[in-house]
Amino acid sequence: MELTIEKLVYGGDGLARLPADEHGRGKAVFLPFVLEEERVEAVVSEERSGFARARAVDISQTSQFRTQPGCPYFSVCGGCHYQHSTYDHQLDVKASILRENLRRISKLELSSELKVHPSPPWNYRNRTRLRVRTQPEFALGYFKHGSHQFLAVQQCPISSPLINKAIKNLWDAGNAADFNPGLREIEFFADAKDESLLAEVYCTGDVKMDAAEKLGLPLQAAVPQSLGVAVFHEPTGKDESMFDSAPLVRIRTCEMSYQTAGATYRVSAGSFFQTNRHLTDELVRIVTQGRSGRTALDLYAGVGLFSVVLSREFERIIAVESSLQSHTDLTYNVPANVRAVRATVDQYLRNASDLRADLVVVDPPRGGLGERVTKSLIGLKVPNVVYVSCDPATLARDLVALLAAGYHVEQAHLVDLFPQTFHVESVFSLTR
């Protein structure tokens, strides 16, 4: 059938509609790797009661923004979604998606300008995690688009040059090394200068310590740029973002110094740190510039990216982080006027109702703050909140309660930490 793409939606797909029938306008159809206003010949791949999924087999009317992808695996690999669009248009799409989520969920029309902060569109990632296949022969790769099928890749153009060197080195050494079949994933994390990296290895739970060491040593030898290798058991729960375990084995050092414009941070294997090596300084500037006072809360603090800078303008900072690895680095990185608390944000706020603060910074995972944290946050009656979001839908949901409590949006920023993908990072400054 022929479909006309109305717009792109969060998740990377284009939205079209089946022909209208006696029940009203046609059912929504979602298609990957298309652009708005394109006309495509499509085949339905899945149909449900409320929507359908399809794939384009031919494009009869092509968007002016369509361009040649920069990666040979694009549209087969599941990692990128927008390489077929010019980068300027990607930014426009993300801004439109962010505004639409705010309008639809929060009933919010931004009265202030949405400031867009672009990134170099290629080689920007300082952290890349790949699947590993050891049998019948060694291979590195990702999952194919929309599946859990393995796709072998020799390069990743959105990853830093050093990480691509490490990928090549590991491919070259892979078969000769005879890796343990329990090896499942490897993650490379490069420093700010892209000169050295850490390797995090994830293996099945039946791999014991001696086998893990035999696994880590050849990996260290295969990647000479690596400062060290940390071997972990792979996460087994449904929510891998909550994974929090010490390494099973450490080969050489498992920490690095990450230099930003404003500070140097110790980041250990297993700790969270921002993944765009070009925009970290810009993100910190947006969150911290012009902020001062007596007390600030940094919730979901990670290794202290914001706390360290805020500590220079506030008398005291309370930085809350639940991950053992990140909290250990946080404690190391922050000065004496920062109190590092290891707890979930929900746990901490339930016992902090008497706290008086001038500023709260929140940088939650994709699930956002949620009802309980948002309610506790409102109860603190803090005059200024900076919300760093990686999901426009959960941001918009949390804003419903914050706006109803008297907050208004003072500044809104779209910080494009993830070019070529559908992910939308934003920073909202709220006052009351």
C-alpha positions as CSV (number, residue, x, y, z in Angstrom):
1,M,0.0,0.0,0.0
2,E,1.1,3.6,-0.4
3,L,1.4,5.7,2.7
4,T,2.2,9.4,3.4
5,I,4.4,10.0,6.4
6,E,2.8,12.7,8.6
7,K,5.6,13.2,11.1
8,L,8.3,11.5,13.1
9,V,7.5,10.4,16.7
10,Y,9.6,9.6,19.7
11,G,11.3,6.2,19.2
12,G,12.5,6.9,15.7
13,D,9.5,5.9,13.6
14,G,7.5,7.8,11.1
15,L,3.7,8.0,11.6
16,A,1.3,7.4,8.7
17,R,-2.4,6.3,8.7
18,L,-4.3,3.6,7.0
19,P,-7.3,4.8,4.9
20,A,-10.3,6.1,6.9
21,D,-13.2,3.7,7.3
22,E,-16.8,3.9,8.8
23,H,-15.3,4.1,12.3
24,G,-13.4,7.3,11.6
25,R,-9.8,8.2,10.6
26,G,-7.5,5.4,9.7
27,K,-5.4,3.4,12.1
28,A,-1.9,4.7,12.9
29,V,1.0,3.0,11.2
30,F,4.6,3.2,12.4
31,L,7.5,2.9,10.0
32,P,11.2,3.1,10.6
33,F,13.8,5.0,8.5
34,V,11.4,7.4,6.8
35,L,10.9,11.2,6.9
36,E,7.9,13.4,7.2
37,E,6.0,14.2,3.9
38,E,7.6,11.2,2.2
39,R,5.3,8.9,0.2
40,V,6.3,5.3,0.5
41,E,5.2,1.9,-0.8
42,A,5.0,-0.2,2.4
43,V,4.3,-3.7,3.6
44,V,2.5,-4.2,7.0
45,S,4.6,-6.4,9.3
46,E,2.4,-6.3,12.4
47,E,-1.2,-5.3,13.0
48,R,-2.8,-4.8,16.4
49,S,-6.2,-3.4,17.4
50,G,-4.9,0.1,17.9
51,F,-2.0,0.5,15.4
52,A,0.1,-1.3,12.9
53,R,3.8,-1.5,12.0
54,A,5.1,-1.5,8.5
55,R,8.3,-1.2,6.5
56,A,9.0,0.9,3.5
57,V,10.0,-1.1,0.4
58,D,10.1,1.9,-2.0
59,I,10.0,5.7,-1.7
60,S,8.0,7.4,-4.4
61,Q,8.4,10.9,-3.0
62,T,11.7,11.6,-1.2
63,S,12.2,14.3,1.5
64,Q,14.5,17.1,0.8
65,F,16.3,16.3,4.1
66,R,17.1,12.7,3.2
67,T,20.8,12.0,2.9
68,Q,23.2,9.1,2.6
69,P,23.8,7.3,5.9
70,G,27.4,7.5,7.3
71,C,27.5,3.9,8.5
72,P,27.4,0.7,6.4
73,Y,25.2,-1.0,9.0
74,F,22.5,1.6,9.2
75,S,18.9,0.3,9.0
76,V,20.1,-3.2,9.8
77,C,21.7,-2.3,13.2
78,G,19.4,-1.2,15.9
79,G,21.6,1.5,17.4
80,C,20.9,4.5,15.1
81,H,17.6,5.8,13.7
82,Y,18.2,9.1,11.9
83,Q,21.3,8.7,9.8
84,H,19.1,9.0,6.7
85,S,18.4,12.7,7.7
86,T,20.6,15.7,7.6
87,Y,21.9,16.7,11.0
88,D,20.2,20.1,11.1
89,H,16.9,18.4,10.3
90,Q,17.5,15.8,13.1
91,L,17.7,18.8,15.6
92,D,14.4,20.2,14.2
93,V,12.7,16.8,14.6
94,K,13.9,16.4,18.2
95,A,12.7,19.9,19.1
96,S,9.3,19.2,17.5
97,I,9.0,15.9,19.4
98,L,9.9,17.6,22.7
99,R,7.4,20.4,22.2
100,E,4.7,18.0,21.2
101,N,5.2,15.9,24.3
102,L,5.0,19.0,26.5
103,R,1.9,20.2,24.7
104,R,0.1,16.8,24.7
105,I,1.0,15.6,28.2
106,S,1.8,18.7,30.2
107,K,-0.6,21.1,28.3
108,L,2.5,23.4,28.2
109,E,3.3,25.8,25.4
110,L,6.8,27.1,26.0
111,S,6.8,30.8,26.4
112,S,10.6,31.0,26.4
113,E,12.9,30.0,23.6
114,L,13.9,26.4,23.3
115,K,17.7,26.7,23.0
116,V,19.2,24.0,20.9
117,H,22.8,22.8,21.6
118,P,24.2,20.7,18.7
119,S,27.0,18.2,18.8
120,P,29.5,17.0,16.2
121,P,27.3,14.3,14.7
122,W,30.0,11.6,14.4
123,N,32.6,10.0,16.6
124,Y,31.0,11.6,19.7
125,R,30.5,8.6,22.0
126,N,33.1,8.1,24.7
127,R,31.3,4.9,25.9
128,T,30.2,2.0,23.6
129,R,28.9,-1.4,24.6
130,L,29.0,-4.3,22.2
131,R,27.7,-7.8,22.2
132,V,30.3,-10.6,21.9
133,R,30.0,-13.9,20.1
134,T,32.6,-16.5,20.8
135,Q,31.2,-19.5,18.9
136,P,31.5,-20.8,16.1
137,E,33.9,-17.9,15.7
138,F,34.7,-14.7,17.4
139,A,32.6,-11.6,16.5
140,L,31.7,-8.2,18.0
141,G,28.4,-6.6,17.2
142,Y,25.0,-5.1,18.1
143,F,21.4,-6.4,17.9
144,K,19.6,-6.0,14.6
145,H,16.9,-3.4,14.4
146,G,13.8,-4.5,16.3
147,S,15.2,-7.8,17.4
148,H,17.7,-9.7,19.6
149,Q,19.4,-11.2,16.6
150,F,23.2,-10.7,16.5
151,L,24.7,-8.4,13.9
152,A,28.5,-8.4,13.5
153,V,30.0,-5.0,13.1
154,Q,33.6,-4.0,12.3
155,Q,33.2,-0.3,13.1
156,C,30.9,2.2,14.8
157,P,31.0,5.7,13.3
158,I,29.3,7.4,16.3
159,S,31.9,6.0,18.6
160,S,35.2,7.8,19.3
161,P,38.2,7.1,17.1
162,L,40.0,5.4,20.0
163,I,37.0,3.1,20.6
164,N,37.0,2.2,16.9
165,K,40.7,1.3,17.2
166,A,39.9,-0.9,20.2
167,I,37.1,-2.6,18.2
168,K,39.6,-3.3,15.3
169,N,42.2,-4.6,17.7
170,L,39.8,-7.0,19.4
171,W,38.6,-8.3,16.1
172,D,42.2,-9.0,15.0
173,A,42.9,-10.8,18.3
174,G,39.6,-12.5,18.8
175,N,39.9,-15.9,17.3
176,A,43.5,-16.4,18.4
177,A,42.6,-15.6,22.0
178,D,40.1,-18.4,22.4
179,F,37.8,-16.5,24.7
180,N,35.6,-18.2,27.3
181,P,32.1,-18.9,25.9
182,G,30.7,-17.2,28.9
183,L,31.8,-13.8,27.5
184,R,28.7,-11.8,26.6
185,E,29.4,-8.1,26.3
186,I,32.3,-5.6,26.4
187,E,32.1,-1.9,27.0
188,F,34.8,0.6,26.2
189,F,35.0,4.0,28.0
190,A,37.4,6.5,26.6
191,D,38.9,9.5,28.4
192,A,38.3,13.1,27.5
193,K,41.4,13.3,25.2
194,D,40.5,10.0,23.6
195,E,43.9,8.6,24.4
196,S,43.2,5.8,26.9
197,L,40.2,3.8,27.9
198,L,38.7,1.3,30.4
199,A,37.2,-2.0,29.3
200,E,34.2,-3.5,31.2
201,V,33.5,-7.1,30.4
202,Y,30.2,-8.9,31.2
203,C,30.0,-12.6,31.4
204,T,27.5,-15.3,32.5
205,G,27.0,-16.0,36.2
206,D,28.7,-19.4,35.9
207,V,32.1,-17.9,35.1
208,K,34.1,-18.1,38.3
209,M,37.0,-15.9,39.4
210,D,39.9,-17.9,38.0
211,A,38.1,-18.2,34.6
212,A,37.3,-14.4,34.7
213,E,40.9,-13.6,35.2
214,K,41.8,-15.9,32.2
215,L,39.2,-13.9,30.3
216,G,40.5,-10.5,31.3
217,L,44.2,-11.0,30.6
218,P,43.9,-11.7,26.9
219,L,41.5,-8.8,26.5
220,Q,44.0,-6.4,28.2
221,A,46.7,-7.7,25.8
222,A,44.4,-7.3,22.8
223,V,43.6,-3.7,23.5
224,P,46.9,-1.9,24.3
225,Q,45.1,1.5,24.8
226,S,43.3,0.1,27.8
227,L,44.3,1.2,31.3
228,G,42.7,-1.9,32.7
229,V,39.9,-4.5,32.4
230,A,37.1,-5.1,34.9
231,V,35.1,-8.3,34.6
232,F,31.5,-8.3,35.9
233,H,28.7,-10.9,35.9
234,E,26.1,-9.7,33.5
235,P,22.9,-8.2,34.9
236,T,20.1,-10.7,35.4
237,G,17.1,-8.5,36.4
238,K,14.6,-6.9,34.2
239,D,15.9,-3.4,34.9
240,E,19.6,-3.4,33.8
241,S,19.8,0.3,34.7
242,M,19.7,-0.8,38.4
243,F,22.7,-3.1,38.0
244,D,25.1,-2.4,40.8
245,S,27.8,-5.0,41.5
246,A,31.5,-4.8,42.2
247,P,33.9,-6.3,39.6
248,L,34.6,-10.1,39.8
249,V,38.1,-9.5,38.7
250,R,40.3,-6.4,38.1
251,I,43.2,-6.4,35.6
252,R,45.5,-3.5,36.2
253,T,43.7,-0.2,37.1
254,C,39.9,0.0,36.8
255,E,39.5,3.8,37.1
256,M,40.5,6.8,35.0
257,S,40.8,10.6,35.4
258,Y,38.2,12.3,33.2
259,Q,39.2,16.0,32.6
260,T,36.5,18.5,31.9
261,A,36.8,22.3,31.5
262,G,35.7,22.8,35.2
263,A,37.1,19.8,37.1
264,T,38.8,16.4,37.0
265,Y,36.8,13.4,38.0
266,R,37.7,9.9,39.0
267,V,35.4,7.5,37.1
268,S,35.7,3.8,37.9
269,A,34.5,0.8,35.9
270,G,30.8,0.5,36.5
271,S,30.2,4.1,37.3
272,F,27.9,6.4,35.3
273,F,29.3,9.3,33.3
274,Q,27.9,11.3,30.4
275,T,28.6,9.6,27.0
276,N,29.0,12.6,24.6
277,R,32.6,13.6,24.8
278,H,31.9,17.0,23.1
279,L,29.0,18.3,25.2
280,T,29.8,17.4,28.8
281,D,31.2,20.9,29.5
282,E,28.2,22.6,27.8
283,L,25.8,20.4,29.9
284,V,27.6,21.4,33.1
285,R,27.5,25.0,32.2
286,I,23.8,25.0,31.5
287,V,23.0,23.3,34.8
288,T,25.3,25.3,37.1
289,Q,25.9,28.7,35.6
290,G,24.6,31.6,37.7
291,R,23.5,29.3,40.6
292,S,24.5,30.2,44.1
293,G,23.1,30.1,47.6
294,R,23.4,28.3,51.0
295,T,22.2,24.7,50.2
296,A,21.8,22.7,47.0
297,L,20.6,19.2,46.5
298,D,22.1,17.1,43.6
299,L,19.8,14.1,43.2
300,Y,21.0,11.2,41.0
301,A,24.4,12.7,41.4
302,G,26.5,10.0,39.7
303,V,30.2,10.7,40.3
304,G,29.6,14.3,41.1
305,L,29.6,16.0,37.7
306,F,27.4,18.8,38.9
307,S,28.1,18.7,42.6
308,V,31.8,19.5,42.2
309,V,31.1,22.7,40.2
310,L,28.1,23.8,42.3
311,S,30.2,23.4,45.5
312,R,32.2,26.5,44.6
313,E,29.0,28.7,44.8
314,F,27.1,27.1,47.6
315,E,27.9,26.7,51.3
316,R,26.9,23.1,51.2
317,I,25.8,20.4,48.7
318,I,23.9,17.2,49.5
319,A,24.6,14.7,46.7
320,V,22.4,11.6,46.6
321,E,23.5,8.5,44.6
322,S,22.3,4.9,45.0
323,S,25.0,3.0,42.9
324,L,27.9,1.7,44.9
325,Q,30.4,2.3,42.2
326,S,29.3,5.8,41.4
327,H,28.9,6.7,45.1
328,T,32.5,5.6,45.8
329,D,33.7,7.9,43.0
330,L,31.4,10.7,44.2
331,T,32.9,10.6,47.7
332,Y,36.4,10.7,46.2
333,N,35.6,13.6,43.8
334,V,33.7,16.1,45.9
335,P,35.3,18.7,48.3
336,A,34.6,18.9,52.1
337,N,31.4,21.0,51.8
338,V,29.6,18.2,49.8
339,R,27.9,15.4,51.7
340,A,27.7,12.3,49.6
341,V,24.6,10.2,50.6
342,R,24.2,6.6,49.4
343,A,20.5,6.1,49.0
344,T,17.8,6.0,46.4
345,V,16.3,9.5,45.8
346,D,12.9,8.2,47.1
347,Q,14.5,6.9,50.3
348,Y,16.4,10.2,50.9
349,L,13.5,12.5,50.2
350,R,11.1,10.6,52.5
351,N,13.3,11.6,55.4
352,A,14.2,15.1,54.3
353,S,10.9,17.0,54.7
354,D,12.5,19.6,57.0
355,L,15.4,20.4,54.6
356,R,15.6,23.9,53.3
357,A,17.4,24.3,50.0
358,D,17.9,27.0,47.4
359,L,18.3,24.7,44.4
360,V,17.6,21.1,43.5
361,V,19.2,19.4,40.5
362,V,17.7,16.2,39.3
363,D,19.1,13.9,36.6
364,P,16.9,10.8,36.7
365,P,17.1,7.7,34.4
366,R,14.6,7.3,31.6
367,G,11.8,6.5,33.9
368,G,11.9,10.1,35.2
369,L,11.1,11.1,38.8
370,G,7.8,9.3,39.2
371,E,4.9,10.2,41.4
372,R,6.4,9.7,44.8
373,V,9.7,11.5,44.2
374,T,7.8,14.4,42.5
375,K,5.5,14.7,45.4
376,S,8.4,14.7,47.9
377,L,10.2,17.3,45.8
378,I,7.2,19.6,45.8
379,G,6.9,19.3,49.5
380,L,10.4,20.8,50.0
381,K,9.2,24.0,48.4
382,V,12.6,24.7,46.8
383,P,12.5,27.9,44.8
384,N,14.6,26.6,41.9
385,V,14.7,23.2,40.2
386,V,16.9,22.1,37.3
387,Y,15.6,19.0,35.6
388,V,18.0,17.1,33.3
389,S,15.9,14.7,31.3
390,C,16.7,11.9,28.8
391,D,13.0,11.1,27.9
392,P,10.5,13.8,26.9
393,A,7.5,11.7,27.8
394,T,8.5,11.1,31.4
395,L,9.7,14.7,31.7
396,A,6.3,16.0,30.5
397,R,4.5,13.6,32.9
398,D,6.6,14.9,35.9
399,L,6.0,18.5,34.8
400,V,2.3,18.1,35.2
401,A,2.6,18.0,39.0
402,L,5.4,20.6,39.2
403,L,3.5,23.1,37.1
404,A,0.3,22.5,39.2
405,A,2.4,23.2,42.3
406,G,3.3,26.7,41.1
407,Y,6.6,26.1,39.2
408,H,7.0,27.7,35.8
409,V,9.6,27.1,33.1
410,E,12.3,29.8,33.1
411,Q,14.6,28.2,30.6
412,A,14.4,25.2,28.2
413,H,17.4,23.6,26.5
414,L,17.7,20.7,24.1
415,V,21.2,19.3,24.4
416,D,21.8,16.8,21.6
417,L,23.9,14.2,23.4
418,F,22.9,11.4,21.0
419,P,23.1,12.5,17.3
420,Q,21.8,9.9,14.7
421,T,19.5,8.5,17.3
422,F,16.0,9.3,18.5
423,H,17.1,10.1,22.1
424,V,16.2,13.6,23.3
425,E,18.2,15.1,26.2
426,S,16.9,18.3,27.7
427,V,17.5,20.7,30.6
428,F,14.5,22.6,32.1
429,S,15.1,25.4,34.7
430,L,12.0,25.8,36.9
431,T,11.2,28.5,39.4
432,R,8.3,29.2,41.8
